[in-house]
């Protein structure tokens, strides 16, 4: 016997109702899961890309480096992965090498060079990296494009930076770099610095530093 409602329309059976609930409910659940996963991803993304801002700001101020530049270097070197390692032994956020930047920093501060494991600590890694970059910035301060030369030194070493410096201190640098990866490195960081400068100005205006 068919099941009809009072107005004569066919009434759904329990099985049919369950099927429709399943049919339309599963997509809704999947959509909810995807939205939640998207929210979680965004939270992780922004946390990772901003979690070190206070350390960066403080280290930059101590070592004479624009925090926006410092953050741009970290972005390029490690994408803010504190456990990042390089093919030549580079470690951490700023890809510090024990035998170069870490040793120079230790000698300047009259203390033992940190171990490779210790360089995974974000504060120590950023402190050494900002000190090393700050020293390079001071070295090239008389050049109009001194920041570019400092980045050349950070990426390719002092000898190459010396070779790429323009004869005229007001001259350009990028067109003199004969290693494509370094030219890209410098260009990308200088572009990213402008983006991060806006972030730091906004945070400073809101009293977050």
C-alpha positions in Angstrom: 0.0 0.0 0.0 1.4 3.4 -1.0 1.9 6.0 1.7 0.2 9.3 1.0 -0.1 12.5 3.0 -3.4 14.2 3.6 -3.1 16.4 0.6 -2.6 13.5 -1.7 1.1 13.8 -2.3 3.3 10.8 -1.9 5.1 10.7 1.4 8.8 9.7 1.6 9.5 6.4 3.3 12.1 6.2 6.0 14.6 4.6 3.6 14.1 7.3 1.0 14.5 10.0 3.5 17.7 8.4 4.8 19.1 8.1 1.3 18.4 11.8 0.5 20.0 12.8 3.8 23.0 10.8 2.9 23.0 12.2 -0.7 22.9 15.8 0.3 24.6 15.5 3.7 27.9 14.1 2.6 28.8 17.0 0.2 27.9 19.4 3.0 30.1 17.6 5.4 33.0 17.5 2.9 32.6 21.2 2.2 32.7 21.9 5.9 35.9 19.9 6.3 37.5 21.6 3.4 36.6 25.0 4.8 38.0 24.1 8.2 41.2 22.8 6.7 41.5 26.0 4.7 41.1 28.1 7.8 43.7 26.0 9.7 46.2 26.2 6.8 45.8 30.0 6.7 46.4 30.2 10.4 49.5 28.0 10.2 50.7 30.1 7.2 50.4 33.5 8.8 51.7 32.2 12.1 54.8 30.8 10.4 55.4 34.0 8.4 54.9 36.4 11.4 55.9 34.5 14.5 59.5 35.8 14.4 58.7 39.5 13.8 59.4 40.7 17.3 62.8 38.9 17.3 63.6 40.3 13.8 62.7 43.8 14.9 64.8 43.7 18.0 67.8 42.1 16.3 67.7 44.5 13.4 67.6 47.4 15.8 70.6 46.1 17.7 72.7 45.4 14.6 71.7 48.3 12.4 69.7 46.4 9.9 66.2 47.4 8.6 63.9 44.7 10.0 62.1 44.6 6.7 65.3 43.7 4.9 66.2 41.2 7.6 62.8 39.5 7.2 63.2 39.5 3.5 66.5 37.7 3.8 65.0 35.1 6.1 62.1 34.6 3.7 64.5 34.0 0.8 66.9 31.8 2.8 64.5 29.5 4.6 60.9 30.5 4.1 60.8 30.9 7.9 61.7 27.2 8.5 63.9 27.1 11.6 65.0 23.6 10.8 66.1 24.4 7.2 69.5 23.1 6.1 71.5 23.8 3.0 73.7 21.7 0.8 76.9 23.3 2.1 76.0 23.1 5.8 73.9 26.2 6.2 71.6 26.0 9.2 68.3 27.6 10.3 66.3 30.7 9.4 69.2 32.7 8.0 71.2 29.7 6.7 74.2 30.4 9.0 77.4 28.5 8.4 79.4 27.5 11.5 82.8 28.1 9.8 82.0 31.6 8.5 79.3 33.8 10.0 79.0 32.0 13.3 82.8 31.9 13.8 83.1 35.6 12.9 80.3 36.5 15.3 81.8 34.4 18.1 85.3 35.9 17.6 83.9 39.5 17.6 82.0 38.7 20.9 84.9 36.7 22.4 83.0 33.6 23.0 83.0 30.0 21.7 81.5 29.4 18.2 78.0 27.9 18.6 77.5 24.4 17.5 75.5 23.5 14.4 72.6 22.3 16.6 72.5 25.5 18.5 72.1 27.5 15.3 68.6 26.0 15.0 67.5 28.4 17.8 65.6 31.2 16.1 66.9 34.0 18.4 70.6 33.0 18.1 70.3 32.4 14.4 68.7 35.7 13.7 71.1 37.5 16.0 74.2 36.1 14.2 72.7 36.6 10.7 71.7 40.2 11.5 75.1 41.0 12.9 76.8 39.5 9.8 74.5 41.4 7.5 74.9 44.6 9.5 78.6 44.4 9.2 78.3 44.0 5.4 75.9 47.0 5.3 78.5 49.2 7.2 81.2 48.0 4.8 79.3 49.2 1.8 77.6 52.3 3.4 79.4 54.7 1.1 77.9 53.2 -2.0 74.5 54.3 -3.3 73.5 50.7 -3.8 75.3 49.5 -0.6 72.4 47.3 0.4 72.7 45.3 -2.9 76.5 44.9 -2.3 75.8 43.7 1.3 73.4 41.1 0.0 76.0 40.0 -2.6 78.4 39.5 0.3 75.8 37.6 2.3 75.0 35.3 -0.6 78.3 34.9 -2.5 81.1 36.1 -0.2 83.2 39.2 0.2 85.6 38.5 -2.6 82.8 38.4 -5.2 81.1 41.4 -3.7 84.4 43.3 -4.1 84.6 42.2 -7.8 81.0 43.4 -8.4 81.3 46.9 -6.8 80.9 49.7 -9.3 84.0 51.9 -10.0 81.8 54.9 -9.2 80.1 54.7 -5.7 76.9 56.1 -7.3 76.9 53.3 -9.9 74.6 50.4 -10.2 75.3 46.9 -9.0 72.8 44.3 -10.4 74.1 44.7 -13.9 77.7 43.9 -12.7 76.8 40.6 -11.0 77.9 37.7 -13.3 76.2 34.9 -11.3 72.5 34.7 -12.2 71.4 33.1 -8.9 73.0 36.0 -6.9 71.5 38.6 -9.2 68.1 37.0 -8.7 68.7 36.7 -4.9 69.5 40.4 -4.6 66.6 41.5 -6.8 64.0 39.4 -5.1 65.0 40.4 -1.5 65.0 44.1 -2.3 61.5 43.7 -3.8 60.3 41.7 -0.8 61.8 44.3 1.6 59.3 46.9 0.4 56.4 44.5 1.1 57.7 43.8 4.6 58.4 47.5 5.3 54.6 48.2 5.0 54.0 45.3 7.5 56.4 46.7 10.1 55.1 50.2 9.7 51.6 49.0 10.3 52.7 47.0 13.4 54.6 49.9 14.8 51.6 52.2 14.3 49.5 49.8 16.3 52.1 49.7 19.1 53.0 46.1 18.6 56.8 46.8 18.8 
